[in-house]
């Protein structure tokens, strides 16, 4: 197993219909408004941008996101990541229950940031916990954002 390779999956149950969830998730430039750990997004063009994130651990991660798939009918948003993280991420948004939505986030990346690579073995449990905290906060932030609009 490559100690710098990570696979993540998060499931967000949201009490709003799928369409507004999908629209919110496709607007990466708005993530800092509702997701506290997404510090900054700079759009490069309609299909990509640079994102800077920071969760509980004292370091920033910067990645360039390049859209590889946008399929509103299937509810899929997929991006290629490069920079401190190299790999891909995908949102799959589906209706769930009466008026609700399940947003599934899958990510598979290799860590490229030298500091994180040096601490790959002892830091791995902390990196997983950091990601989980970030995702929980993102779900809460998106739910609040969608309720407010």
Steps between C-alpha positions, in 0.01 A plus 500: 500500500628847410500696824430825311194367316155571644145399415216685664124464486248722673122487488303816562130464568337836434136600560460683166436384142789379283495781245601784737762275660654429160492870405675595824767233459580599142577860607842447657560873525220513761641224724678745735159657577364181655797266557727642771805291407496614138696820554528624145398409146638677196319417177739450209223453244157335472650153550752551776648688787753500780376414848673551835371298794591477867331288761600434861863408435738797461568488127336616177449285192482661157373317195401587148164349410418426138149384417495163322128426513187708557179301457197661664269218386715239675578739786876462447774759540854373459832680514867426457724634778863601475733679736529400866248225416513310174203288396126542457183585689137434416163615631201281422172667593182288514148548636443324832164476667230761472670827412845394619835438335800276544827664391777243476859623489774268379863603483817314411822695530872478549646753738776709340557761771850423638410565866211252489708242315762515779233425762313242289523209744447664840265764358267274303234460775510877561462572127195272484346665807575845358323410176199359687466819706524712188231299324261514800544876514440526125173307526376722780604812309332393177179403682487842669582677172225318311244567773582872484450536122 
